[in-house]
Amino acid sequence: MKKLVSLIVLLLLLTDAGAAFAAPKINTFERPARGSAYTLSQWALDGWSAPWDNGMSTRTWIDGYNFNHSGGQSLRVFYPQGQIDPPNSGAQAPFEVTPGREYYLSYWVRFSSDYSWGTTEFAGKLGLGLAGGGACSGGIPCTGYNGFTSRMIWRSGGQAAIYYYHMDDAGQYGDYAVLKNANGSDIYYPKGTWVNIVQRLKVNTVTGGNANPDGEIQIWYNGVSAANITGLRFVRNADLVDKAYFSSFFGGATSSFAPANDSYVWYDDLKVSTNRADICELSAGGCYARTFQAEDYTSMSGVMKETTPDTGGGQDVGGIDSQDWIAFGNVQIPRTGTYLVEYRVATPNNNGKISLDINSGATVLGEIDVPNTGSFASYRTVSHVVQMTAGTYQFGLYAVTGGFDINWWKITQLY
């Protein structure tokens, strides 16, 4: 009997440990095709489910033409001039995550160069936050039985802050904490530049129906701690973090908070996990990334170097026929994990395909189609996700079907 009980306890512990280190949810917005709306059904195809949304079908756009943090595409969200609140501004959807006491959420964000912070009053919600239960917000008091929310906001001039609803809100609405640099100065979101935001939320414990003041929120800005709020009471029931809450819009309660001109925010490389180790933006040195110029191969078969018409100039590799290849030796992968691999390609042909392998083709990491870009002078970035084990390798780019040029390729760790 004792052995049976011990076995059951062990299995429960292993189950909890497995849940704690389940693979994170990620989204690099590399599909659907650029120029498409990123509707709720498209989110679902990428593993993100929500029971409802505002604006996903009308104010989102997959951008494969202008800006991206990694890969060839990003998500652009539209905030129309003069409009406030989720039905008319930005986008909103409560994406479901497995309930957990502690979660990490990371994403990259870029404001348009002429972004308007408001008209005569200035406030709005940015990107994604973490929430649980009934997700109390909008001036509704948090009782401990109707959940909690924690979302990023901007204030006057783009001042960055975390806005959170908990049981001990000082007034009718949520409390906020301005993000701070290491020297104590306020952080302001820049326009026209990618920045990274990471949020950690830990739900308080409950004893005998009483909420213990041990909940926590922490924010990192570009990998540096910018806010750390402790002593929080979110719940007095069993609610946990169960939503990665996309909630971004202008407002404020009146049109004085609306943008003075049409404004846009781009989002990329979204991740949510219960395991800090999955958020490589918090690792020393950040997420591993390395770019390889195609002409810097260490060995090849059948290709030639030529002057490239692509942005940045220099050379590319052309004359690629089916079964040609280029290889890159002594490439070190420092961490086992999931990686985004990008290729900068151009072709007027259809049906091109690249196979990425290691150690002279012994292990194929993945294949990717090369789209018709219109001409050898018109370049696009395409990408796929592969698994890599830490080590030093020779990487090969093998033309399963040729007829394209390649300027560079890049490896970036996702988690």
SULZIBEL-V269703 format. One record per residue. PHI is phi in degrees with one decimal (* if undefined). NEAR is the number of other C-alpha atoms within 10 Angstrom. D_LAST is the distance of its C-alpha to the last C-alpha in Angstrom with 1 decimal. Layout:
PHI,NEAR,D_LAST ; PHI,NEAR,D_LAST
//
This chain:
*,6,42.2 ; -61.9,7,40.4 ; -64.3,8,38.3 ; -64.7,9,37.4 ; -61.4,10,36.5 ; -61.0,11,34.3 ; -65.1,12,32.6 ; -62.0,12,32.0 ; -60.0,12,30.5 ; -62.3,12,28.2 ; -62.8,12,27.0 ; -63.8,12,26.4 ; -63.8,12,24.4 ; -65.5,12,22.3 ; -61.9,11,21.9 ; -60.7,12,20.8 ; -63.0,11,18.3 ; -63.2,11,16.9 ; -64.5,15,16.7 ; -65.0,17,15.1 ; -117.8,14,12.1 ; -63.6,14,12.0 ; -58.5,14,9.1 ; -72.0,17,8.2 ; -82.8,16,10.2 ; -133.0,20,9.0 ; -153.0,21,11.6 ; -105.9,25,12.1 ; 58.0,25,15.8 ; -83.6,24,16.5 ; -144.8,19,19.2 ; -73.2,17,22.0 ; -59.5,14,24.3 ; -57.3,18,24.5 ; 89.3,13,27.4 ; -93.6,16,26.8 ; -71.6,21,26.7 ; -102.2,24,23.5 ; -74.4,18,25.4 ; -60.5,20,24.5 ; -68.2,14,25.0 ; -70.7,17,22.5 ; -54.7,18,19.9 ; -61.9,12,20.9 ; -62.9,11,20.4 ; -96.4,16,16.7 ; 91.6,13,16.5 ; -117.0,19,17.5 ; -115.2,18,21.0 ; -143.7,19,23.5 ; -78.1,9,27.3 ; -161.0,11,28.4 ; -155.2,18,27.6 ; -126.5,21,29.4 ; 80.8,23,29.3 ; -64.4,22,26.4 ; -87.0,16,29.0 ; -116.7,15,31.1 ; -128.9,20,29.1 ; -115.8,23,25.7 ; -155.7,22,25.3 ; -79.9,22,22.7 ; -96.2,23,23.2 ; -115.2,23,23.0 ; -116.8,13,25.9 ; -114.7,10,25.2 ; -129.7,20,22.0 ; -156.0,24,18.2 ; -82.3,18,15.4 ; -143.1,22,13.7 ; 65.0,25,15.0 ; -114.0,23,18.6 ; -142.6,28,18.7 ; -148.4,28,18.1 ; -102.0,26,19.8 ; -104.9,26,23.0 ; -116.2,28,24.9 ; -103.8,22,28.7 ; -123.9,28,30.7 ; -67.1,20,34.4 ; -54.2,17,37.1 ; 79.9,18,39.1 ; -112.7,23,37.0 ; -132.9,24,35.4 ; 72.1,23,33.8 ; -56.3,20,31.4 ; -63.7,13,34.0 ; -125.6,18,34.6 ; -141.5,26,31.8 ; 64.3,32,28.0 ; -151.3,25,26.2 ; -152.1,22,25.5 ; -167.9,23,24.0 ; -90.6,23,23.0 ; -73.0,23,20.0 ; -79.6,18,20.1 ; -127.7,22,17.5 ; -60.3,13,18.4 ; -54.2,16,20.6 ; -151.6,19,19.2 ; -73.5,18,20.7 ; -135.9,21,17.7 ; -134.9,26,14.8 ; -116.5,25,12.4 ; -133.1,24,12.3 ; -133.8,27,11.0 ; -157.9,22,12.5 ; -104.1,22,14.3 ; -139.0,27,18.1 ; -141.5,22,21.1 ; -86.9,22,24.7 ; -60.7,17,27.5 ; -65.2,13,29.7 ; -113.2,12,32.6 ; -58.0,19,30.9 ; -99.9,23,33.5 ; -81.6,23,32.7 ; 151.9,27,35.8 ; -101.5,16,39.5 ; -117.1,12,41.4 ; -126.6,16,39.0 ; -138.4,21,35.3 ; -172.2,24,32.4 ; -171.4,25,29.7 ; -92.9,24,26.5 ; -121.8,22,23.2 ; 61.9,24,20.2 ; -110.5,26,18.6 ; -134.7,28,19.4 ; -114.7,31,19.4 ; -152.5,29,22.6 ; -151.4,27,24.4 ; 57.2,20,27.7 ; -74.4,14,30.1 ; 52.2,23,28.0 ; -54.8,25,31.1 ; -171.1,19,31.4 ; 63.9,12,34.1 ; 85.3,11,36.6 ; -84.2,13,36.6 ; -61.7,20,36.7 ; -88.9,25,34.1 ; -95.1,16,36.2 ; 96.3,23,33.6 ; -117.1,17,34.2 ; -119.5,21,32.8 ; 82.2,27,29.2 ; -164.7,29,27.5 ; -142.7,25,25.4 ; -147.7,27,23.4 ; -135.1,23,22.8 ; -78.5,25,22.7 ; -137.1,26,26.0 ; -114.5,22,27.9 ; -126.2,18,31.4 ; -53.3,15,34.2 ; 73.0,14,33.2 ; 86.1,21,29.5 ; -58.5,19,29.3 ; -92.3,24,25.9 ; -152.4,25,26.0 ; -105.2,25,24.5 ; -119.4,19,26.9 ; -137.8,24,27.1 ; -103.4,28,29.6 ; -144.2,26,30.5 ; -67.6,21,33.7 ; -112.5,16,35.2 ; -52.2,16,34.9 ; -69.5,10,37.6 ; -136.9,9,39.0 ; -66.5,13,38.9 ; -102.0,18,35.6 ; -67.9,24,32.2 ; -90.9,15,31.7 ; -140.8,18,29.6 ; -132.9,16,28.4 ; -72.1,20,28.2 ; -70.6,23,25.2 ; -124.0,21,26.4 ; -72.5,15,25.7 ; -60.4,11,26.1 ; -86.6,6,29.8 ; 91.7,9,30.4 ; -77.8,10,30.8 ; -69.6,14,29.6 ; -92.6,17,26.5 ; -121.1,18,27.4 ; -63.7,19,25.1 ; -83.1,18,25.9 ; -98.7,17,27.0 ; 74.8,16,25.7 ; -138.7,14,22.6 ; -74.9,18,18.9 ; -132.8,18,17.7 ; -108.3,19,14.7 ; -123.8,22,15.4 ; -123.0,25,13.7 ; -119.6,25,15.9 ; -118.1,22,16.2 ; -128.3,24,19.1 ; -117.9,22,20.8 ; -75.7,27,23.8 ; -65.6,23,27.0 ; -83.6,20,28.8 ; -130.2,17,32.1 ; -124.7,10,35.2 ; 57.4,8,38.2 ; 82.0,12,37.2 ; -102.4,13,36.8 ; -80.1,20,33.7 ; -82.1,18,32.7 ; -81.3,17,31.7 ; -128.9,15,28.4 ; -76.6,21,25.9 ; -143.9,18,23.6 ; -132.4,22,21.7 ; -134.0,17,19.8 ; -123.9,25,18.6 ; -113.3,20,16.9 ; -118.7,22,17.9 ; 51.3,16,16.2 ; 83.6,19,14.6 ; -115.7,16,18.1 ; -59.5,18,19.5 ; -123.9,24,22.0 ; -161.3,19,23.3 ; -145.0,14,23.6 ; -113.2,14,25.9 ; -121.8,14,27.1 ; 72.3,12,30.0 ; -90.8,20,29.2 ; -119.5,26,30.7 ; -99.0,33,29.0 ; -138.1,29,30.5 ; -123.1,21,33.4 ; -121.2,18,32.5 ; -96.0,14,29.6 ; -61.5,22,27.4 ; -128.4,23,23.7 ; -64.9,25,20.8 ; -137.4,21,20.9 ; -142.6,26,20.2 ; -97.2,28,17.7 ; -94.1,23,20.8 ; -74.2,22,21.0 ; -148.7,23,24.2 ; -135.2,27,25.2 ; -167.0,28,28.8 ; -84.2,31,31.7 ; 129.4,23,34.0 ; 71.2,18,35.9 ; -96.6,12,38.8 ; -129.3,12,40.9 ; -66.2,17,40.8 ; -65.4,19,41.1 ; -87.8,23,37.3 ; -69.2,30,36.8 ; -68.3,27,35.6 ; -76.8,17,38.5 ; -148.5,17,37.0 ; -54.2,16,34.5 ; -133.1,20,31.0 ; -138.9,20,27.5 ; -130.3,22,23.9 ; -102.3,26,20.9 ; -126.4,28,17.5 ; -155.7,26,14.2 ; 49.6,21,10.4 ; -83.0,21,10.9 ; -142.1,21,8.6 ; -140.5,25,10.4 ; -157.3,26,9.9 ; -86.7,25,12.4 ; -115.0,16,10.2 ; -56.5,18,9.8 ; -61.8,13,7.6 ; -75.6,23,4.7 ; -97.0,24,6.0 ; -67.4,18,5.7 ; -60.5,25,8.9 ; -95.0,19,10.6 ; -76.0,13,10.3 ; -59.1,9,13.5 ; 84.9,9,13.6 ; 75.8,13,10.6 ; -77.2,16,7.9 ; -60.1,18,9.6 ; -148.4,14,11.7 ; -148.9,13,15.0 ; -106.3,13,17.8 ; -117.5,14,20.5 ; -71.1,16,23.9 ; -58.2,24,25.2 ; -72.2,20,28.6 ; -91.9,15,27.2 ; -59.9,17,26.8 ; -95.8,13,28.2 ; -157.4,11,29.9 ; -159.9,16,30.8 ; -144.4,13,33.1 ; 86.3,13,35.2 ; -105.7,16,33.6 ; -140.4,13,35.0 ; -91.5,16,33.9 ; -154.8,15,35.3 ; -66.3,12,35.3 ; -95.5,19,32.6 ; -86.8,16,33.6 ; -72.3,19,30.0 ; -54.6,9,29.2 ; 97.6,7,29.2 ; 67.3,10,31.7 ; 86.3,13,31.8 ; -117.6,19,31.5 ; -131.8,22,29.8 ; -110.9,23,30.2 ; -129.0,25,32.6 ; 61.8,16,35.1 ; -87.7,21,32.4 ; -103.4,19,34.1 ; -56.7,17,32.8 ; 79.8,14,31.8 ; -74.1,17,31.5 ; -155.6,22,28.4 ; -130.2,21,27.0 ; -130.4,21,25.1 ; -131.4,19,23.2 ; -91.5,15,23.7 ; 58.1,11,22.3 ; -94.3,13,18.7 ; -95.7,12,16.5 ; -104.9,18,12.8 ; -76.2,13,12.1 ; -136.9,15,9.1 ; -68.1,13,8.7 ; 172.0,16,5.7 ; -104.8,16,5.4 ; -127.0,21,7.2 ; -94.7,19,9.7 ; -114.1,23,13.1 ; -113.1,21,15.9 ; -134.3,26,19.7 ; -98.1,22,22.5 ; -129.8,26,25.4 ; -146.0,26,29.0 ; -169.4,23,31.5 ; -92.1,15,34.6 ; -105.2,16,34.1 ; -101.5,16,32.5 ; 74.9,13,30.6 ; -65.0,19,28.7 ; -152.4,18,25.9 ; -112.6,22,23.5 ; -111.6,18,22.1 ; -99.9,21,19.4 ; -137.0,20,20.1 ; -126.6,20,20.1 ; 56.1,15,23.1 ; 59.2,13,25.9 ; 83.3,15,24.7 ; -63.9,8,24.5 ; -130.0,12,21.0 ; -89.0,16,20.2 ; -84.4,16,16.5 ; 168.3,14,17.5 ; -124.4,19,20.2 ; -144.9,18,20.5 ; -76.4,16,23.8 ; -103.6,27,25.3 ; -76.3,19,27.1 ; -68.9,20,30.5 ; -94.7,18,30.1 ; 108.5,14,33.9 ; -168.2,13,34.8 ; -73.5,20,33.7 ; -98.3,14,33.9 ; -112.4,15,31.5 ; -99.2,22,27.8 ; -134.9,20,24.7 ; -102.8,22,21.0 ; -120.5,20,19.5 ; -151.6,23,16.0 ; -147.4,16,14.3 ; -105.7,21,11.0 ; -134.3,18,11.1 ; -98.9,13,10.0 ; -133.8,16,10.7 ; -102.5,12,12.0 ; -54.6,11,12.7 ; 158.6,12,16.1 ; -113.7,14,18.6 ; -137.6,17,19.5 ; -99.9,16,21.8 ; -96.9,23,20.2 ; -122.6,25,22.6 ; -109.1,24,22.9 ; -110.7,25,25.7 ; -84.1,22,27.8 ; -61.9,19,28.3 ; -132.7,19,30.4 ; -89.0,23,31.3 ; 96.0,21,33.1 ; -137.1,28,30.4 ; -109.1,28,29.7 ; -134.6,26,26.3 ; -94.2,28,26.0 ; -156.1,19,22.5 ; -140.6,19,19.1 ; -145.2,19,15.7 ; -112.5,21,12.3 ; -135.0,18,9.3 ; -71.5,25,5.7 ; -93.7,24,3.8 ; -164.3,23,0.0
//
